[in-house]
Amino acid sequence: MTQRRKLIAGNWKMNGLAAQLEDVSAIDALARGRGDIDVVLFVPATLIAPAAARAKHAAIGAQDVHQAESGAFTGNLSAAMLVEAGAKGTIVGHSERRQYQQETSADVAAKAVRAHAHGLSVVLCVGETLDTREQGDDVAHAFVSDQLVASLPEGADAAWLTIAYEPVWAIGTGKVASPSQVEAMHAALRATLVKTLGDANGNAMRILYGGSVSGDNAAELLHTANVDGALVGGASLTAAKFGPIVEAA
Ligand code: PGA
């Protein structure tokens, strides 16, 4: 069986001013003792440079990247800018961007290609809405598998690409998917990756779970088959809340 190194990622979303850099240092200290896993913090773009200056054991990443190399895209950030600021990776396709910025799966794939061209690692998010989940597990599995295939970038490789399954109905709601729902979805996504990318690459690619992960549920989720880590929103904002999740990995 393929050994996949666990990845615990924090997504600060639109939270964090300079005062929260203390939490970056505290989370970096948590990562110091955990050479057996990867820890990444996706901070707001304004904090990438100062956070990267503090983080020695955790990596700092961005929450989005534009697909173009540069140009007339007011308000957007290029992969080269993120790298220069100190980012080692980026999220693409988070459901909040798919929903509020109308990002399509084709956009998401293009963003991942651009990020990788600049040496950034990529966490690509997929997930179904409550409406889709309520149509049944099979419908949800098919929807998310199709979304994954449509979002996979050219040259997708486990060396730089990680998938995050985040049911939209579980994000920020306190409503976590059950271990059996997570196990079944991750098995479906694993099968999709193997079919699309081949045995070795498909089995080596990490699949994270995200959506209301906390210190209370992390251990059970992280010991579910095909769950190779977590993408954590609310509970990543302080070392006190993030610590137990890092411990559980
Ligand atoms: P949450 O967010 O942990 O606050 O539910 C997860 C995410 O959106 O990445």
Residues whose N, C-alpha, C, O or C-beta is under 5 A from the ligand:
A	BS01	PGA	N11 A170 I171 G172 T173 G210 G211 S212 V213 L231 V232 G233 G234 A235
